[in-house]
Amino acid sequence: MTDLLYSETESDLRAAVRALLADRAAPATLPGRLEGRGPHDAELWRALAGDIGAAGLLVPEKLGGQGASHREAAVVLEELGRAVTPLPYLTSSVVATRTLLALGPSGEAAGLLADLASGRRTAVLAVPLTATATDATSADPAGPAGAIPAVADAVLADVLLVPRPDGLHAVEAADADIRPQTPLDLTRPLAAVTVAATAPGTRLADAGTSRAAIRSGLLSGAGLLASEQLGLAEWCLEEAVRHTRTRHQFNRPVGSFQALKHRMAELWLEVAGARAAARNAADALATDSPDAPLAVAVAQAYCSRVAVHAAEECVQLHGGIGMTWEHPAHLYLKRAKSDQLAFGAPGHHKDTVAALADLPAPTP
């Protein structure tokens, strides 16, 4: 029987990541940091990726990584979601890393994996943030203008993994035209990426192998995104409870009003369900279960909705202060709405569940 409880190793990893983020990336300081240094903290990334070793969790030890699994990477993403931390962990250490691993342990991909595992470099799969595993059948993700739109964290990447008709190519970011776009979620920058056909690069695999690898990378991204959404929802619930305990009206805490108690109790149940779905997806990916696509689709269809609902409740239960720039609640709502579209909208994942579980569509 699958054990979805956190192991001692996972709990220790959680404690290390949470302590690091509490010291250097507390949610209360996030609005100010976004106005000041911008969305990326290079020193924080080095501490998380290199000192803690989180960047190499999915990479085997023989390639310079930690030899862990999706379960451990999911724990890291839960904590990053709790602080809506603007780091390229999901895009580089999960999606790009898993794509490279699926190409095989030898060749140019192995050398790049060693750099990613150490945190010395970051890589991004050059596909739109909304791309799904189904879209991997397309050899060219560029739009009519030749640019690949809405590539998450491209402005932070050292290397771009670019799908082309003849296979997947590794291209230095300096050799591509990367134009920042205005995102809804200020903590996950987007950019339009144009890579000329003559740009220098290295072909990593043929077309068939590349498509299968991209599917694997995007499936892992969607599955572990559910853990980020879980962490986000947990923080929003805890912050709403904390605020309503200390905010008084009519000489009593507003959290003691029955209507608000009911709202938070219902949200707690939703978060508990999201935890089960996210952990199941991470475990299915870790064990390479044949049911992994179904587990991922279930997790995304459910967790994306819970994250948005939790963020909305957090904003509303904070009253006027929840609407201000100074409070981080709006950043959680924007991340939740952005995550709801990442790697496929909920409708796409519901269709996937219906197809994989052989559920008939509702009749008109």
N, C-alpha and C positions, 0 to 999 in steps of 0.2 A: 504494500500500500504506500502511495506517495506521501512523504512527510514534508509538509509545507511550513513547519515551524523553523525558526531561525536557529542555525547551529551555533556552537560556541565561537567558531571561527568567524562566522558572519556577524555575530554580535560584537566581537572585538573590532572587526573592521568598521562596523557602524560607529562604534564609540570613537575610533580614531578620526574618521571623516567628520563626524559631528563636532568634535572638539576643534578640529582645524577650521571649520567653517564658522563656528561660534567666535573664534578668536579673530578671524580675518574677513569674514563675509557675513556678518550678522544681518538679518533682514531689515532691521531698523535703519541701517546705514546705507542700504541699497539705493534709494532715490538720490542721495547725495553723491554716491560713487558714480552713478550713471551720468550725472551732470558734470562731474569732475574728470576722472581718468577715462571715462568711456566704459564700454561693456566688458572689456577683457582685462584681467589682472594676471600678468605674466608670472609674477612671483607666486601667486596662489596656485597657478597651474603647475609650476615646477614642484611645489610642495605636495600637491595631490598626486600628480603623475609620477614624479621621481622619488620623492622621499617616502611616501606611503606605498608607492608602487601600483596605484590604481589603474594606470594606463595600460599595464601589461597583464591584467587579470585574465583576459581571454587568450593570451598568447602562451603557447607551450614553453616550458623551461628551456628546452634545447634551442629555442629561437630567442631567448633572452627575456621571456616573460615570467609570470607567476604560476602558470599552469593551473589556474582556477577555472571557474565556469560562469555561465550566465547568472547563476544564483548570487554569486559574490558581486558581479557587476551590477545586478539589480539593487543590491543593498546600497552601493555607492550612488546610484541614480535616485533612490528614495531620498537620501540625504541632500543631494543636489536639488531635488525638487522641493524639499522643505524650505530651502533658502533661495529658490529660483536663481541659482548661481549661474552667472554668465560665463560658462566654460565650455569648450568644445568636446566634452566627454562623450556624449551620445553620438555625435557625428564622426569623431575621429577614433575613439577607443572602442566603440561598438560597431557602428555601420561600416566604416572604412576597414577597420581591423578584421571584422568577420568576413568581409568581401575578399580581402587578401588571403585569409586563411583558407577560404573555399577554393582558391586557385591552386593550392598545393604547397607543400613545404619547401620547395626548391626554387631556384631562379631568382629573378630580381625582386619578387614579392617578399622573399625571406629576409633580404637585407633591409627592406623598407619596414618590415614588421619589427625588426630589432630596434630600429630608431623610434617607431611609434611606442613600443613597449617601455622604453626608457624615458619617454616624454621629451626627448630631444627635438622631435619633429611632430607635426600634426598633419593629418591627411583628411580630405573630404571627398566623398563620392559626388561627382558633379551631376547631380540630378535634382529636380525641384523637391522642396521639402514635402510637397504633397504626393510625391511618387509612391506607388505601391509595389509590392512584389510582382503583381501582374504586369506592371509597366516595364519590368525588366526584359520582356520580350521585344521591346523597342530598342533598336540599336543606336538610335540617335535621339537624345532627349531635347535637342535644341528646338526652339520655336522657329517661326517663319523668318525672323531676322537673323537667325544663326546664333543667337544667344540662349543660354540655358537660364531660365528665370528662377528666382527665389531659391538659390542654393544656400542652405544654412551654413553659417560659419566659414564661408569661402574666404572672407576677408582676413580670417585668422589662420588659414591653412598655409603650410609650406609646400604641400604636394596635392595636386588634384588627380583623382582617378576618373578619367574621362572615357565614357563609352563611345566607341566608334564602330562603324559597320564591320571592321575587320577584327574587333576585339577591344579589350580594356587597355587603356594607355595611362601610364604615370607621367604627368607633366608638371614641371616646377611651376608654382603659382606665379613666379616672377615672369614666366613666359606666356601668361594668359592675361586677357583683359578682364579685370574684376571691377565691376561698378556697383558700389553699395546702393541698396534700395531702402526705402523707408518702411520698416516693419511695424506691425501692430505690437509685437512683443519686443521691447527694447533690449531684452537680455539675450536674445538670439538673433544676431544680425543676419540679414539676407543680402544677396548680391546677384546681379546678372553676370554670368560668366561666358565669355567668348574665347574659344581656343581655335586659333587658325589651323587649317589642315597642315600647314608647313611648320607649325610650332614643334621644336625639339621635344622628344619624349621617348618613352620605352614601352613597347607593347608587352604586356604582362601575360596575355593568354589569347587564344583564338576566340572567335565569336561565340561558339556554343558554350565553351567553358566559362566565358565571361558572363553570359546571360544567367547561367546557373549560379555563379558566384554573387552576382548583383541581387538575385532573388534571395539568396541566403542572407546577405547583408541587410537588405530592407526588411526581411522577416524578423531578424534579430532586433533591428531598430524599433519596429512596431511593438514587438513583445516587451522589450525593456522600457519603452516609453511609458507603458502602463505603470511601471514602478515609479517613474518620475511623477506621473499624475497622482499616484497614491501618496507620495510624500507631500506633494503640494496640497492635496485635500486634507491630509492629517494636520498640517500646520494651520490651515484656514480654520478647521474645526477647533483646534486647541486655542488659537488666538481669539476666536469668537467667544469661547467659553471664558477665557481669562478676562476679556474686556467686559462681558456682561456680569461678571462677578464683582468688578470694581466700579462700574458705572451705576450711579444711584439716581432714581427718580422716586418722588413721593416718599423719600426717606427709606428706601429699600433698594437692594440691587435689582437691576432690570432683569438679570438672569433668573430671578425668583418668580417672574411672571409666567403663568402656565403656558401661554401661547408661545413664548420663546423657548421654554423648556421642550415643548413638543417639536419645534423646528430643529433644535439641536440634537434631540434624541433620534429623530428620523435621519438626520445627517450622519450620526454615529453609525447607525445600521448600514447606511450606504457605504461608508468608508470601510466597515468591516467586510462587506461583500467585495469591495474593490481590492482589499488586501488579499483575499482568497483568490480572486481572478488573476491578479498580477503575479502572485507567488506561483500559481499553477502554470502560467505562461513561462515564467523564468525557469521553472523546474523542467518543463517539457522541452525547452530549448537546450538546457544543460544536459539532459539525457538523450538528446537527439530523438525524441519520441516521434513516431509517425503521426501522432495527434497534435504535434506542435502547431501546424497552421490553424487548426480549429481552436486550440487554446489561446493563441495569439489573437485571433479574430474575436473571440468571446471577451477577452481582456480589454481590447481596444473599444469594442462596442459599448462596454459597461463603464470602464474607468474614465474614458473621456467625458462622459456625461456627468459622472460623480465629481470630477475635478472642477468642471464649470459650475455645477450647482454649489459646491463647497465655497468656491471663490465668490460667487454671487451672494451667498449668505453671509460670508465674512464682511463684505463691503456693506451690506444692508444692516447687519447687526451692530456695526460700528457707528451707525448714524452719520452725522455730518462729517466727522473726521475720516470716515472711510472713503469719502469722495475727494479727499485732498491729495495733492501730489506728495506731500511730506510723509504720509502713511503708505507703507508698501503694499497695502491690500490691492490697489489697482494693478500693480505689476503681476500679482498672482492671477488676477482675472485675465489679464492680457496673455500671460503664458498659457493659462488653461484654454483660452479660446484658440490660440495658435496651435497648441498641441492637439486640439480636437480635429484639426485638418491635416496634421503631420502623418505621413505614411498611410494616408487614406482616411476619408471622412467616416463617421459612424455608419452611414448608410452603406458604404462599400463593405465594411466589416460585417454588417448584418446580412448582406447578400452572400458573403463568403460563408458565414455560419449556416445559412439556409442551404447552400450548395453542398457543403461538406457533411452536414448532418442529414441531408436529404429531406429537408422540411419544405412542404409545398407553400407556395406564395399565397397570401390571402386573396380570396376571390372578391371582385368588385361588388 
